[in-house]
Amino acid sequence: MRDDRPVRHIRKRESQTGNESSKGSSSLPRPEPSEREIKSVVSRWVRDHRQRSEEFRRTFASLFQASELHVPIR
């Protein structure tokens, strides 16, 4: 099925005005991900979605064929 990959959280940036004091001075700003990194993450999401959709379609097609319902397969 799917291989285990670490989950990467994408967060909405917090506003700079009210949250600076609550973070503390010890935290350093995280570098922004490069465009290449973003593209690779999004393309992996799209590829995984297409793969799951195809598996879903095949599963239901085989279920319908097993129950002798005729569904056209692309």
mmCIF file of the N, C-alpha and C atoms, coordinates in Angstrom:
data_MODEL
# 
_entry.id   MODEL 
# 
loop_
_atom_site.group_PDB 
_atom_site.id 
_atom_site.type_symbol 
_atom_site.label_atom_id 
_atom_site.label_alt_id 
_atom_site.label_comp_id 
_atom_site.label_asym_id 
_atom_site.label_entity_id 
_atom_site.label_seq_id 
_atom_site.pdbx_PDB_ins_code 
_atom_site.Cartn_x 
_atom_site.Cartn_y 
_atom_site.Cartn_z 
_atom_site.occupancy 
_atom_site.B_iso_or_equiv 
_atom_site.pdbx_formal_charge 
_atom_site.auth_seq_id 
_atom_site.auth_comp_id 
_atom_site.auth_asym_id 
_atom_site.auth_atom_id 
_atom_site.pdbx_PDB_model_num 
ATOM 1   N N  . MET A 1 1  ? 0.836   -1.190  0.000   1.00 0.00 ? 1  MET A N  1 
ATOM 2   C CA . MET A 1 1  ? 0.000   0.000   0.000   1.00 0.00 ? 1  MET A CA 1 
ATOM 3   C C  . MET A 1 1  ? 0.882   1.255   0.000   1.00 0.00 ? 1  MET A C  1 
ATOM 4   N N  . ARG A 1 2  ? 0.847   2.021   1.088   1.00 0.00 ? 2  ARG A N  1 
ATOM 5   C CA . ARG A 1 2  ? 1.622   3.254   1.150   1.00 0.00 ? 2  ARG A CA 1 
ATOM 6   C C  . ARG A 1 2  ? 2.799   3.069   2.086   1.00 0.00 ? 2  ARG A C  1 
ATOM 7   N N  . ASP A 1 3  ? 3.921   3.630   1.686   1.00 0.00 ? 3  ASP A N  1 
ATOM 8   C CA . ASP A 1 3  ? 5.065   3.572   2.575   1.00 0.00 ? 3  ASP A CA 1 
ATOM 9   C C  . ASP A 1 3  ? 4.951   4.698   3.606   1.00 0.00 ? 3  ASP A C  1 
ATOM 10  N N  . ASP A 1 4  ? 5.477   4.471   4.784   1.00 0.00 ? 4  ASP A N  1 
ATOM 11  C CA . ASP A 1 4  ? 5.392   5.461   5.856   1.00 0.00 ? 4  ASP A CA 1 
ATOM 12  C C  . ASP A 1 4  ? 6.390   6.573   5.599   1.00 0.00 ? 4  ASP A C  1 
ATOM 13  N N  . ARG A 1 5  ? 5.883   7.782   5.597   1.00 0.00 ? 5  ARG A N  1 
ATOM 14  C CA . ARG A 1 5  ? 6.722   8.965   5.440   1.00 0.00 ? 5  ARG A CA 1 
ATOM 15  C C  . ARG A 1 5  ? 6.428   9.911   6.583   1.00 0.00 ? 5  ARG A C  1 
ATOM 16  N N  . PRO A 1 6  ? 7.411   10.689  7.003   1.00 0.00 ? 6  PRO A N  1 
ATOM 17  C CA . PRO A 1 6  ? 7.132   11.649  8.062   1.00 0.00 ? 6  PRO A CA 1 
ATOM 18  C C  . PRO A 1 6  ? 6.125   12.686  7.574   1.00 0.00 ? 6  PRO A C  1 
ATOM 19  N N  . VAL A 1 7  ? 5.252   13.102  8.471   1.00 0.00 ? 7  VAL A N  1 
ATOM 20  C CA . VAL A 1 7  ? 4.231   14.083  8.129   1.00 0.00 ? 7  VAL A CA 1 
ATOM 21  C C  . VAL A 1 7  ? 4.828   15.466  8.259   1.00 0.00 ? 7  VAL A C  1 
ATOM 22  N N  . ARG A 1 8  ? 4.612   16.299  7.273   1.00 0.00 ? 8  ARG A N  1 
ATOM 23  C CA . ARG A 1 8  ? 5.117   17.663  7.303   1.00 0.00 ? 8  ARG A CA 1 
ATOM 24  C C  . ARG A 1 8  ? 3.941   18.603  7.463   1.00 0.00 ? 8  ARG A C  1 
ATOM 25  N N  . HIS A 1 9  ? 3.933   19.331  8.557   1.00 0.00 ? 9  HIS A N  1 
ATOM 26  C CA . HIS A 1 9  ? 2.846   20.258  8.837   1.00 0.00 ? 9  HIS A CA 1 
ATOM 27  C C  . HIS A 1 9  ? 3.122   21.589  8.161   1.00 0.00 ? 9  HIS A C  1 
ATOM 28  N N  . ILE A 1 10 ? 2.094   22.123  7.510   1.00 0.00 ? 10 ILE A N  1 
ATOM 29  C CA . ILE A 1 10 ? 2.188   23.430  6.888   1.00 0.00 ? 10 ILE A CA 1 
ATOM 30  C C  . ILE A 1 10 ? 1.268   24.346  7.658   1.00 0.00 ? 10 ILE A C  1 
ATOM 31  N N  . ARG A 1 11 ? 1.834   25.384  8.231   1.00 0.00 ? 11 ARG A N  1 
ATOM 32  C CA . ARG A 1 11 ? 1.052   26.277  9.081   1.00 0.00 ? 11 ARG A CA 1 
ATOM 33  C C  . ARG A 1 11 ? 0.891   27.639  8.441   1.00 0.00 ? 11 ARG A C  1 
ATOM 34  N N  . LYS A 1 12 ? -0.217  28.273  8.768   1.00 0.00 ? 12 LYS A N  1 
ATOM 35  C CA . LYS A 1 12 ? -0.449  29.640  8.344   1.00 0.00 ? 12 LYS A CA 1 
ATOM 36  C C  . LYS A 1 12 ? 0.448   30.542  9.177   1.00 0.00 ? 12 LYS A C  1 
ATOM 37  N N  . ARG A 1 13 ? 1.060   31.507  8.547   1.00 0.00 ? 13 ARG A N  1 
ATOM 38  C CA . ARG A 1 13 ? 1.971   32.401  9.265   1.00 0.00 ? 13 ARG A CA 1 
ATOM 39  C C  . ARG A 1 13 ? 1.182   33.256  10.246  1.00 0.00 ? 13 ARG A C  1 
ATOM 40  N N  . GLU A 1 14 ? 1.738   33.410  11.433  1.00 0.00 ? 14 GLU A N  1 
ATOM 41  C CA . GLU A 1 14 ? 1.101   34.233  12.450  1.00 0.00 ? 14 GLU A CA 1 
ATOM 42  C C  . GLU A 1 14 ? 1.439   35.687  12.193  1.00 0.00 ? 14 GLU A C  1 
ATOM 43  N N  . SER A 1 15 ? 0.547   36.583  12.618  1.00 0.00 ? 15 SER A N  1 
ATOM 44  C CA . SER A 1 15 ? 0.799   38.007  12.413  1.00 0.00 ? 15 SER A CA 1 
ATOM 45  C C  . SER A 1 15 ? 1.983   38.434  13.274  1.00 0.00 ? 15 SER A C  1 
ATOM 46  N N  . GLN A 1 16 ? 2.734   39.369  12.802  1.00 0.00 ? 16 GLN A N  1 
ATOM 47  C CA . GLN A 1 16 ? 3.959   39.794  13.475  1.00 0.00 ? 16 GLN A CA 1 
ATOM 48  C C  . GLN A 1 16 ? 3.696   40.713  14.663  1.00 0.00 ? 16 GLN A C  1 
ATOM 49  N N  . THR A 1 17 ? 2.552   41.374  14.724  1.00 0.00 ? 17 THR A N  1 
ATOM 50  C CA . THR A 1 17 ? 2.337   42.393  15.746  1.00 0.00 ? 17 THR A CA 1 
ATOM 51  C C  . THR A 1 17 ? 2.046   41.805  17.117  1.00 0.00 ? 17 THR A C  1 
ATOM 52  N N  . GLY A 1 18 ? 1.078   40.955  17.268  1.00 0.00 ? 18 GLY A N  1 
ATOM 53  C CA . GLY A 1 18 ? 0.649   40.500  18.576  1.00 0.00 ? 18 GLY A CA 1 
ATOM 54  C C  . GLY A 1 18 ? 1.355   39.285  19.095  1.00 0.00 ? 18 GLY A C  1 
ATOM 55  N N  . ASN A 1 19 ? 2.037   38.531  18.269  1.00 0.00 ? 19 ASN A N  1 
ATOM 56  C CA . ASN A 1 19 ? 2.573   37.245  18.692  1.00 0.00 ? 19 ASN A CA 1 
ATOM 57  C C  . ASN A 1 19 ? 4.063   37.261  19.015  1.00 0.00 ? 19 ASN A C  1 
ATOM 58  N N  . GLU A 1 20 ? 4.751   38.356  18.787  1.00 0.00 ? 20 GLU A N  1 
ATOM 59  C CA . GLU A 1 20 ? 6.191   38.368  19.046  1.00 0.00 ? 20 GLU A CA 1 
ATOM 60  C C  . GLU A 1 20 ? 6.493   38.215  20.528  1.00 0.00 ? 20 GLU A C  1 
ATOM 61  N N  . SER A 1 21 ? 5.717   38.853  21.388  1.00 0.00 ? 21 SER A N  1 
ATOM 62  C CA . SER A 1 21 ? 6.003   38.788  22.812  1.00 0.00 ? 21 SER A CA 1 
ATOM 63  C C  . SER A 1 21 ? 5.654   37.421  23.392  1.00 0.00 ? 21 SER A C  1 
ATOM 64  N N  . SER A 1 22 ? 4.649   36.746  22.825  1.00 0.00 ? 22 SER A N  1 
ATOM 65  C CA . SER A 1 22 ? 4.242   35.455  23.366  1.00 0.00 ? 22 SER A CA 1 
ATOM 66  C C  . SER A 1 22 ? 5.197   34.335  22.972  1.00 0.00 ? 22 SER A C  1 
ATOM 67  N N  . LYS A 1 23 ? 5.935   34.490  21.887  1.00 0.00 ? 23 LYS A N  1 
ATOM 68  C CA . LYS A 1 23 ? 6.860   33.449  21.443  1.00 0.00 ? 23 LYS A CA 1 
ATOM 69  C C  . LYS A 1 23 ? 8.115   33.400  22.295  1.00 0.00 ? 23 LYS A C  1 
ATOM 70  N N  . GLY A 1 24 ? 8.574   34.526  22.757  1.00 0.00 ? 24 GLY A N  1 
ATOM 71  C CA . GLY A 1 24 ? 9.817   34.562  23.517  1.00 0.00 ? 24 GLY A CA 1 
ATOM 72  C C  . GLY A 1 24 ? 10.976  34.917  22.616  1.00 0.00 ? 24 GLY A C  1 
ATOM 73  N N  . SER A 1 25 ? 12.073  35.317  23.220  1.00 0.00 ? 25 SER A N  1 
ATOM 74  C CA . SER A 1 25 ? 13.211  35.770  22.424  1.00 0.00 ? 25 SER A CA 1 
ATOM 75  C C  . SER A 1 25 ? 14.127  34.625  22.009  1.00 0.00 ? 25 SER A C  1 
ATOM 76  N N  . SER A 1 26 ? 13.952  33.439  22.587  1.00 0.00 ? 26 SER A N  1 
ATOM 77  C CA . SER A 1 26 ? 14.862  32.337  22.282  1.00 0.00 ? 26 SER A CA 1 
ATOM 78  C C  . SER A 1 26 ? 14.556  31.659  20.949  1.00 0.00 ? 26 SER A C  1 
ATOM 79  N N  . SER A 1 27 ? 13.354  31.842  20.412  1.00 0.00 ? 27 SER A N  1 
ATOM 80  C CA . SER A 1 27 ? 13.019  31.155  19.165  1.00 0.00 ? 27 SER A CA 1 
ATOM 81  C C  . SER A 1 27 ? 13.543  31.938  17.970  1.00 0.00 ? 27 SER A C  1 
ATOM 82  N N  . LEU A 1 28 ? 14.217  31.231  17.082  1.00 0.00 ? 28 LEU A N  1 
ATOM 83  C CA . LEU A 1 28 ? 14.736  31.836  15.865  1.00 0.00 ? 28 LEU A CA 1 
ATOM 84  C C  . LEU A 1 28 ? 13.712  31.660  14.757  1.00 0.00 ? 28 LEU A C  1 
ATOM 85  N N  . PRO A 1 29 ? 13.628  32.599  13.836  1.00 0.00 ? 29 PRO A N  1 
ATOM 86  C CA . PRO A 1 29 ? 12.667  32.441  12.735  1.00 0.00 ? 29 PRO A CA 1 
ATOM 87  C C  . PRO A 1 29 ? 13.075  31.261  11.861  1.00 0.00 ? 29 PRO A C  1 
ATOM 88  N N  . ARG A 1 30 ? 12.080  30.475  11.488  1.00 0.00 ? 30 ARG A N  1 
ATOM 89  C CA . ARG A 1 30 ? 12.339  29.316  10.641  1.00 0.00 ? 30 ARG A CA 1 
ATOM 90  C C  . ARG A 1 30 ? 12.488  29.776  9.198   1.00 0.00 ? 30 ARG A C  1 
ATOM 91  N N  . PRO A 1 31 ? 13.433  29.205  8.466   1.00 0.00 ? 31 PRO A N  1 
ATOM 92  C CA . PRO A 1 31 ? 13.586  29.599  7.060   1.00 0.00 ? 31 PRO A CA 1 
ATOM 93  C C  . PRO A 1 31 ? 12.379  29.134  6.242   1.00 0.00 ? 31 PRO A C  1 
ATOM 94  N N  . GLU A 1 32 ? 11.992  29.953  5.304   1.00 0.00 ? 32 GLU A N  1 
ATOM 95  C CA . GLU A 1 32 ? 10.870  29.610  4.428   1.00 0.00 ? 32 GLU A CA 1 
ATOM 96  C C  . GLU A 1 32 ? 11.281  28.456  3.512   1.00 0.00 ? 32 GLU A C  1 
ATOM 97  N N  . PRO A 1 33 ? 10.364  27.523  3.246   1.00 0.00 ? 33 PRO A N  1 
ATOM 98  C CA . PRO A 1 33 ? 10.706  26.444  2.321   1.00 0.00 ? 33 PRO A CA 1 
ATOM 99  C C  . PRO A 1 33 ? 10.896  27.007  0.908   1.00 0.00 ? 33 PRO A C  1 
ATOM 100 N N  . SER A 1 34 ? 11.802  26.405  0.192   1.00 0.00 ? 34 SER A N  1 
ATOM 101 C CA . SER A 1 34 ? 12.055  26.872  -1.170  1.00 0.00 ? 34 SER A CA 1 
ATOM 102 C C  . SER A 1 34 ? 10.901  26.457  -2.082  1.00 0.00 ? 34 SER A C  1 
ATOM 103 N N  . GLU A 1 35 ? 10.845  27.090  -3.222  1.00 0.00 ? 35 GLU A N  1 
ATOM 104 C CA . GLU A 1 35 ? 9.800   26.771  -4.195  1.00 0.00 ? 35 GLU A CA 1 
ATOM 105 C C  . GLU A 1 35 ? 9.909   25.314  -4.640  1.00 0.00 ? 35 GLU A C  1 
ATOM 106 N N  . ARG A 1 36 ? 11.121  24.837  -4.750  1.00 0.00 ? 36 ARG A N  1 
ATOM 107 C CA . ARG A 1 36 ? 11.341  23.444  -5.154  1.00 0.00 ? 36 ARG A CA 1 
ATOM 108 C C  . ARG A 1 36 ? 10.778  22.474  -4.111  1.00 0.00 ? 36 ARG A C  1 
ATOM 109 N N  . GLU A 1 37 ? 10.986  22.778  -2.814  1.00 0.00 ? 37 GLU A N  1 
ATOM 110 C CA . GLU A 1 37 ? 10.451  21.934  -1.748  1.00 0.00 ? 37 GLU A CA 1 
ATOM 111 C C  . GLU A 1 37 ? 8.926   21.926  -1.773  1.00 0.00 ? 37 GLU A C  1 
ATOM 112 N N  . ILE A 1 38 ? 8.337   23.082  -1.972  1.00 0.00 ? 38 ILE A N  1 
ATOM 113 C CA . ILE A 1 38 ? 6.873   23.179  -2.016  1.00 0.00 ? 38 ILE A CA 1 
ATOM 114 C C  . ILE A 1 38 ? 6.334   22.383  -3.196  1.00 0.00 ? 38 ILE A C  1 
ATOM 115 N N  . LYS A 1 39 ? 6.965   22.529  -4.344  1.00 0.00 ? 39 LYS A N  1 
ATOM 116 C CA . LYS A 1 39 ? 6.517   21.794  -5.535  1.00 0.00 ? 39 LYS A CA 1 
ATOM 117 C C  . LYS A 1 39 ? 6.620   20.289  -5.335  1.00 0.00 ? 39 LYS A C  1 
ATOM 118 N N  . SER A 1 40 ? 7.691   19.837  -4.682  1.00 0.00 ? 40 SER A N  1 
ATOM 119 C CA . SER A 1 40 ? 7.839   18.393  -4.483  1.00 0.00 ? 40 SER A CA 1 
ATOM 120 C C  . SER A 1 40 ? 6.782   17.868  -3.519  1.00 0.00 ? 40 SER A C  1 
ATOM 121 N N  . VAL A 1 41 ? 6.444   18.634  -2.489  1.00 0.00 ? 41 VAL A N  1 
ATOM 122 C CA . VAL A 1 41 ? 5.410   18.201  -1.542  1.00 0.00 ? 41 VAL A CA 1 
ATOM 123 C C  . VAL A 1 41 ? 4.056   18.147  -2.234  1.00 0.00 ? 41 VAL A C  1 
ATOM 124 N N  . VAL A 1 42 ? 3.719   19.187  -2.981  1.00 0.00 ? 42 VAL A N  1 
ATOM 125 C CA . VAL A 1 42 ? 2.420   19.232  -3.657  1.00 0.00 ? 42 VAL A CA 1 
ATOM 126 C C  . VAL A 1 42 ? 2.333   18.141  -4.714  1.00 0.00 ? 42 VAL A C  1 
ATOM 127 N N  . SER A 1 43 ? 3.399   17.912  -5.467  1.00 0.00 ? 43 SER A N  1 
ATOM 128 C CA . SER A 1 43 ? 3.345   16.870  -6.493  1.00 0.00 ? 43 SER A CA 1 
ATOM 129 C C  . SER A 1 43 ? 3.202   15.488  -5.856  1.00 0.00 ? 43 SER A C  1 
ATOM 130 N N  . ARG A 1 44 ? 3.806   15.290  -4.670  1.00 0.00 ? 44 ARG A N  1 
ATOM 131 C CA . ARG A 1 44 ? 3.625   14.022  -3.961  1.00 0.00 ? 44 ARG A CA 1 
ATOM 132 C C  . ARG A 1 44 ? 2.179   13.857  -3.518  1.00 0.00 ? 44 ARG A C  1 
ATOM 133 N N  . TRP A 1 45 ? 1.550   14.946  -3.037  1.00 0.00 ? 45 TRP A N  1 
ATOM 134 C CA . TRP A 1 45 ? 0.133   14.888  -2.658  1.00 0.00 ? 45 TRP A CA 1 
ATOM 135 C C  . TRP A 1 45 ? -0.731  14.503  -3.849  1.00 0.00 ? 45 TRP A C  1 
ATOM 136 N N  . VAL A 1 46 ? -0.468  15.126  -4.986  1.00 0.00 ? 46 VAL A N  1 
ATOM 137 C CA . VAL A 1 46 ? -1.261  14.862  -6.188  1.00 0.00 ? 46 VAL A CA 1 
ATOM 138 C C  . VAL A 1 46 ? -1.067  13.414  -6.641  1.00 0.00 ? 46 VAL A C  1 
ATOM 139 N N  . ARG A 1 47 ? 0.168   12.955  -6.652  1.00 0.00 ? 47 ARG A N  1 
ATOM 140 C CA . ARG A 1 47 ? 0.458   11.572  -7.057  1.00 0.00 ? 47 ARG A CA 1 
ATOM 141 C C  . ARG A 1 47 ? -0.234  10.573  -6.127  1.00 0.00 ? 47 ARG A C  1 
ATOM 142 N N  . ASP A 1 48 ? -0.155  10.819  -4.808  1.00 0.00 ? 48 ASP A N  1 
ATOM 143 C CA . ASP A 1 48 ? -0.820  9.936   -3.849  1.00 0.00 ? 48 ASP A CA 1 
ATOM 144 C C  . ASP A 1 48 ? -2.329  9.946   -4.037  1.00 0.00 ? 48 ASP A C  1 
ATOM 145 N N  . HIS A 1 49 ? -2.886  11.121  -4.291  1.00 0.00 ? 49 HIS A N  1 
ATOM 146 C CA . HIS A 1 49 ? -4.336  11.220  -4.503  1.00 0.00 ? 49 HIS A CA 1 
ATOM 147 C C  . HIS A 1 49 ? -4.757  10.440  -5.747  1.00 0.00 ? 49 HIS A C  1 
ATOM 148 N N  . ARG A 1 50 ? -4.010  10.581  -6.821  1.00 0.00 ? 50 ARG A N  1 
ATOM 149 C CA . ARG A 1 50 ? -4.332  9.842   -8.050  1.00 0.00 ? 50 ARG A CA 1 
ATOM 150 C C  . ARG A 1 50 ? -4.230  8.341   -7.838  1.00 0.00 ? 50 ARG A C  1 
ATOM 151 N N  . GLN A 1 51 ? -3.206  7.924   -7.102  1.00 0.00 ? 51 GLN A N  1 
ATOM 152 C CA . GLN A 1 51 ? -3.032  6.499   -6.844  1.00 0.00 ? 51 GLN A CA 1 
ATOM 153 C C  . GLN A 1 51 ? -4.192  5.963   -6.005  1.00 0.00 ? 51 GLN A C  1 
ATOM 154 N N  . ARG A 1 52 ? -4.572  6.681   -4.950  1.00 0.00 ? 52 ARG A N  1 
ATOM 155 C CA . ARG A 1 52 ? -5.692  6.230   -4.115  1.00 0.00 ? 52 ARG A CA 1 
ATOM 156 C C  . ARG A 1 52 ? -6.993  6.226   -4.899  1.00 0.00 ? 52 ARG A C  1 
ATOM 157 N N  . SER A 1 53 ? -7.201  7.221   -5.756  1.00 0.00 ? 53 SER A N  1 
ATOM 158 C CA . SER A 1 53 ? -8.414  7.262   -6.568  1.00 0.00 ? 53 SER A CA 1 
ATOM 159 C C  . SER A 1 53 ? -8.483  6.073   -7.520  1.00 0.00 ? 53 SER A C  1 
ATOM 160 N N  . GLU A 1 54 ? -7.351  5.726   -8.110  1.00 0.00 ? 54 GLU A N  1 
ATOM 161 C CA . GLU A 1 54 ? -7.311  4.580   -9.020  1.00 0.00 ? 54 GLU A CA 1 
ATOM 162 C C  . GLU A 1 54 ? -7.564  3.274   -8.271  1.00 0.00 ? 54 GLU A C  1 
ATOM 163 N N  . GLU A 1 55 ? -6.986  3.132   -7.074  1.00 0.00 ? 55 GLU A N  1 
ATOM 164 C CA . GLU A 1 55 ? -7.243  1.940   -6.257  1.00 0.00 ? 55 GLU A CA 1 
ATOM 165 C C  . GLU A 1 55 ? -8.726  1.851   -5.887  1.00 0.00 ? 55 GLU A C  1 
ATOM 166 N N  . PHE A 1 56 ? -9.311  2.973   -5.527  1.00 0.00 ? 56 PHE A N  1 
ATOM 167 C CA . PHE A 1 56 ? -10.735 3.027   -5.178  1.00 0.00 ? 56 PHE A CA 1 
ATOM 168 C C  . PHE A 1 56 ? -11.588 2.611   -6.372  1.00 0.00 ? 56 PHE A C  1 
ATOM 169 N N  . ARG A 1 57 ? -11.270 3.153   -7.555  1.00 0.00 ? 57 ARG A N  1 
ATOM 170 C CA . ARG A 1 57 ? -12.029 2.832   -8.764  1.00 0.00 ? 57 ARG A CA 1 
ATOM 171 C C  . ARG A 1 57 ? -11.930 1.342   -9.086  1.00 0.00 ? 57 ARG A C  1 
ATOM 172 N N  . ARG A 1 58 ? -10.713 0.791   -9.011  1.00 0.00 ? 58 ARG A N  1 
ATOM 173 C CA . ARG A 1 58 ? -10.534 -0.634  -9.295  1.00 0.00 ? 58 ARG A CA 1 
ATOM 174 C C  . ARG A 1 58 ? -11.274 -1.514  -8.299  1.00 0.00 ? 58 ARG A C  1 
ATOM 175 N N  . THR A 1 59 ? -11.239 -1.134  -7.037  1.00 0.00 ? 59 THR A N  1 
ATOM 176 C CA . THR A 1 59 ? -11.920 -1.916  -6.008  1.00 0.00 ? 59 THR A CA 1 
ATOM 177 C C  . THR A 1 59 ? -13.414 -1.972  -6.271  1.00 0.00 ? 59 THR A C  1 
ATOM 178 N N  . PHE A 1 60 ? -14.013 -0.821  -6.547  1.00 0.00 ? 60 PHE A N  1 
ATOM 179 C CA . PHE A 1 60 ? -15.448 -0.811  -6.792  1.00 0.00 ? 60 PHE A CA 1 
ATOM 180 C C  . PHE A 1 60 ? -15.805 -1.477  -8.107  1.00 0.00 ? 60 PHE A C  1 
ATOM 181 N N  . ALA A 1 61 ? -14.948 -1.359  -9.105  1.00 0.00 ? 61 ALA A N  1 
ATOM 182 C CA . ALA A 1 61 ? -15.214 -2.050  -10.364 1.00 0.00 ? 61 ALA A CA 1 
ATOM 183 C C  . ALA A 1 61 ? -15.212 -3.561  -10.152 1.00 0.00 ? 61 ALA A C  1 
ATOM 184 N N  . SER A 1 62 ? -14.264 -4.052  -9.354  1.00 0.00 ? 62 SER A N  1 
ATOM 185 C CA . SER A 1 62 ? -14.234 -5.491  -9.100  1.00 0.00 ? 62 SER A CA 1 
ATOM 186 C C  . SER A 1 62 ? -15.419 -5.927  -8.247  1.00 0.00 ? 62 SER A C  1 
ATOM 187 N N  . LEU A 1 63 ? -15.860 -5.093  -7.316  1.00 0.00 ? 63 LEU A N  1 
ATOM 188 C CA . LEU A 1 63 ? -17.044 -5.420  -6.524  1.00 0.00 ? 63 LEU A CA 1 
ATOM 189 C C  . LEU A 1 63 ? -18.287 -5.508  -7.410  1.00 0.00 ? 63 LEU A C  1 
ATOM 190 N N  . PHE A 1 64 ? -18.432 -4.559  -8.313  1.00 0.00 ? 64 PHE A N  1 
ATOM 191 C CA . PHE A 1 64 ? -19.596 -4.577  -9.206  1.00 0.00 ? 64 PHE A CA 1 
ATOM 192 C C  . PHE A 1 64 ? -19.542 -5.767  -10.154 1.00 0.00 ? 64 PHE A C  1 
ATOM 193 N N  . GLN A 1 65 ? -18.357 -6.119  -10.622 1.00 0.00 ? 65 GLN A N  1 
ATOM 194 C CA . GLN A 1 65 ? -18.235 -7.275  -11.503 1.00 0.00 ? 65 GLN A CA 1 
ATOM 195 C C  . GLN A 1 65 ? -18.526 -8.566  -10.759 1.00 0.00 ? 65 GLN A C  1 
ATOM 196 N N  . ALA A 1 66 ? -18.134 -8.628  -9.520  1.00 0.00 ? 66 ALA A N  1 
ATOM 197 C CA . ALA A 1 66 ? -18.388 -9.836  -8.724  1.00 0.00 ? 66 ALA A CA 1 
ATOM 198 C C  . ALA A 1 66 ? -19.895 -10.010 -8.465  1.00 0.00 ? 66 ALA A C  1 
ATOM 199 N N  . SER A 1 67 ? -20.595 -8.898  -8.356  1.00 0.00 ? 67 SER A N  1 
ATOM 200 C CA . SER A 1 67 ? -22.047 -8.996  -8.116  1.00 0.00 ? 67 SER A CA 1 
ATOM 201 C C  . SER A 1 67 ? -22.836 -9.024  -9.416  1.00 0.00 ? 67 SER A C  1 
ATOM 202 N N  . GLU A 1 68 ? -22.122 -9.187  -10.517 1.00 0.00 ? 68 GLU A N  1 
ATOM 203 C CA . GLU A 1 68 ? -22.719 -9.311  -11.865 1.00 0.00 ? 68 GLU A CA 1 
ATOM 204 C C  . GLU A 1 68 ? -23.443 -8.044  -12.322 1.00 0.00 ? 68 GLU A C  1 
ATOM 205 N N  . LEU A 1 69 ? -23.089 -6.915  -11.795 1.00 0.00 ? 69 LEU A N  1 
ATOM 206 C CA . LEU A 1 69 ? -23.565 -5.649  -12.330 1.00 0.00 ? 69 LEU A CA 1 
ATOM 207 C C  . LEU A 1 69 ? -22.561 -5.227  -13.388 1.00 0.00 ? 69 LEU A C  1 
ATOM 208 N N  . HIS A 1 70 ? -23.059 -4.719  -14.484 1.00 0.00 ? 70 HIS A N  1 
ATOM 209 C CA . HIS A 1 70 ? -22.179 -4.365  -15.580 1.00 0.00 ? 70 HIS A CA 1 
ATOM 210 C C  . HIS A 1 70 ? -21.876 -2.863  -15.532 1.00 0.00 ? 70 HIS A C  1 
ATOM 211 N N  . VAL A 1 71 ? -20.641 -2.553  -15.198 1.00 0.00 ? 71 VAL A N  1 
ATOM 212 C CA . VAL A 1 71 ? -20.173 -1.186  -15.136 1.00 0.00 ? 71 VAL A CA 1 
ATOM 213 C C  . VAL A 1 71 ? -19.021 -1.079  -16.118 1.00 0.00 ? 71 VAL A C  1 
ATOM 214 N N  . PRO A 1 72 ? -19.078 -0.083  -17.010 1.00 0.00 ? 72 PRO A N  1 
ATOM 215 C CA . PRO A 1 72 ? -17.977 0.045   -17.959 1.00 0.00 ? 72 PRO A CA 1 
ATOM 216 C C  . PRO A 1 72 ? -16.682 0.444   -17.246 1.00 0.00 ? 72 PRO A C  1 
ATOM 217 N N  . ILE A 1 73 ? -15.603 -0.238  -17.590 1.00 0.00 ? 73 ILE A N  1 
ATOM 218 C CA . ILE A 1 73 ? -14.297 0.068   -17.035 1.00 0.00 ? 73 ILE A CA 1 
ATOM 219 C C  . ILE A 1 73 ? -13.509 0.828   -18.100 1.00 0.00 ? 73 ILE A C  1 
ATOM 220 N N  . ARG A 1 74 ? -12.919 1.892   -17.699 1.00 0.00 ? 74 ARG A N  1 
ATOM 221 C CA . ARG A 1 74 ? -12.166 2.716   -18.658 1.00 0.00 ? 74 ARG A CA 1 
ATOM 222 C C  . ARG A 1 74 ? -10.892 2.057   -19.062 1.00 0.00 ? 74 ARG A C  1 
# 
